[in-house]
Amino acid sequence: MGKDTSYLLSGASRGVGLDMVKLLLSEHEGIVIGGARNPDKYEELQELKKKYKDRFHILKLDISDSKSVQASAKEVEKLLPDGLDYLFNNAGTSEDIEPPSDTPDDQLTQVMQTNAIVYKASKAAVNMVTLVISNDKREEGWTVISVHPGIASTDMGNRPQEYGEEFKPECTPEESAKGLLKVIHSLTPKDTGSFRTFKGDSLPW
């Protein structure tokens, strides 16, 4: 990708999101914008800003807060007056692994707000939103897909191991990030509305 290509990632402060930021900055020439709820708390994010200076911008972005999203959108418009090329709606939360019937109302609401703007029910919502947006924006040339990042060895991905060996992570955050970027950079308009794995396989839903 060229030096004029631009990327925006939510959930960029840790895990797969942070590794995607690192790969984009080290292996590509474009502008990268990383969004995080509390970016000042994450030293590694701040070090990347010092290293890449004008190529990397940090947004204070909470995707469950509409005012935060709107403020971030205005900031991105100032940074990228010609438009954004790639948006990775990466931020997510799972809280504790409990069935919905055993999850407190406020906790379940937070999971749905965060995951459906990107276990189980909320991810189906993401896919439906993806399908709706892909249909609405098809004629404008948008390509919109959902990608399963795999169960990576992050704070969130390691948690299900408590329930058995079959829930062990299948990849590192870096492996997931590399796979996601390979999938995204190989897309064509005919792929819009699809659901893929980080390995590029199609998933039914």
N, C-alpha and C positions, 0 to 999 in steps of 0.2 A: 504494500500500500504506500502511496505517495505522501509527501510531507504536508499536503493540504488535507489529508483525510482526518476526520475528527471522530472522537469516541467519548461517550459519557457513560459512566458506570455508577449505579447506586450500590450501596453495600460494599464500598471500596476499602474499608478500614482493616479488614482481616479476611482470613480464609481464602476461598476461591476468588473473591472479588479483588483482594489485594494482589494475589498472584497474577490475575489478568492485567492489572495496572502495571505491574513490573514487566511482564512480557511485552505489552504494547509499547512501553517506554524504551525497552532495551532492544527490541527486534523490529520496530517500526519507526517511522519518522514523523507521524502525525501528532496532532494536539490531543491530549488525554485529559478528561475532566473526571475527577473522582468525587463522588458524593458520599457523605457519612453523617450520621446523626450528631455525633460529637467528635469531629475530626481532630480537635486539639488534644484529645486524650491519647492519640495513637502516634507514637514517636516515629515509627517506620514510615508512616504517611508523610510526616513533616520532613523526614530525611530525603524522601523522594522529591519533594518540592524544592529543597535546597539543591539537589543534584541536577534536576532537569529544568528548573527555573521557568522560562517562558513556555515550555512545552507541556507542563503539567499544572493544572489548576484544581484547587480543592473547593468543594461546595459543602456548606453546612445544610444537609438535606435529610429530612425525615419524611419518608414517603407515606406515612400514615397521617400526616398533618397537611391538609390542603393548602394552608397559608405558606408553609415551608416549600411545598412543591411549586406554587405560583411564584414565590420569590426567587427560587432557583432557576425557573424557566426564564425569568427576566434577565437574570445574570448570564445565563447561557446565550441569550440573544445578543447581549453586549459583546461577549467573547467571540461569538461565531455569527456575525451578521449575514453570512452567506448560507447559513444552515448547518445542521448536524447530520453526519453520515451514519453513525452507528450508535444506537441506544441499547444498553444492557440493563434491563430491569432486574438487577441481581439481588437486591436486599430481601431478606426473609427472616422469619423467626419460627421456632417450633415450641418454645417453652419446654415444659416437662412432657415426656411421652405418656400421655394419658388419653383414654377414649373421650370423645366430646361429652358424654353423659357424666363423666367424673371431673371435668374441667370447669373451674369457676368461670362465671359469665364474663367477667372483665378480661380474663386471660384469653378466653376463646375469641372474644371480640378483637383483641389486639392481634392475634394470629391471623384472623381473617382480613383485617384492615391492611396489615403489612404484606401478607402473601398474595392477596387477591388484587392488590394495586400493582406483586409477584411473589397432616398430615392429612392427608387424604382429601377431605372435602375442599380445602382451600386450593389445592393444586388443580383440581378439576375446574374450579372457578377461573384460575389463571388461563387454562387452556381455552375455555369458552370466551374469555375476554380477548385472547389472541385471535381466535377465529372471527369474532365480530369486527375487530379492528382491521384484520387482514382483508375482510370483504369490503369494509367501508373505504379503505385507503388503496385498494388494488389499482384503481384507475389513475391514482396520483403517483404510481410507481413505487409505493412502499413494499418492502418485503418484511413480513412480520411472522415470527415463529416462536414456539416454546422449545426450550432445550433442557433435558434432564442432565444436570451436571455430574451425575453419579453420586454414590455415597462416599464423599471424600473425608479424609482424616482431619476434620476441623473440630472445633468445639461442638458444633451441632451434629456433625456426622459421626463422631465417636460415641455420642450418648446412647444410641440404640444397642450397643454391644452389651449393655447391662442385661439385655433380654435374651442373649444367646449368641453363639459363635456365628450363626447364619447372618447376623446383622453387622458383621465386621465391615469396616470401610473397604471399598474396592479400588481406591486410587488415592494418590496424594492430591493436595490442592493444586500443585503445579501441573500434574498430569491432567487433572480436570480442566484447568485453565487453558492448557495447550490444545486439548481436544475441542473445547468450546470455540476457541478462536479459529481453528481449522474448519469447523463446521460453518461458522458465520461467514468466513471469507470465501467459502465455496458456494454460497447460496446464489440462486438466480430467482427472478420474479415468479417462476412457476412453483417454487417451493413455499410460497406464502401460505400461511394457515396450517402448516404441518407441525408435528411434534417429533423431535429427534432426541437421541441420546448424545452424550458428549463424544461418542465414538462415530457418530454420523448415521446410526441405524434409525429407521422410522419406528415410532411407537404408536400402537393403537390406543384410543382412549374413548 
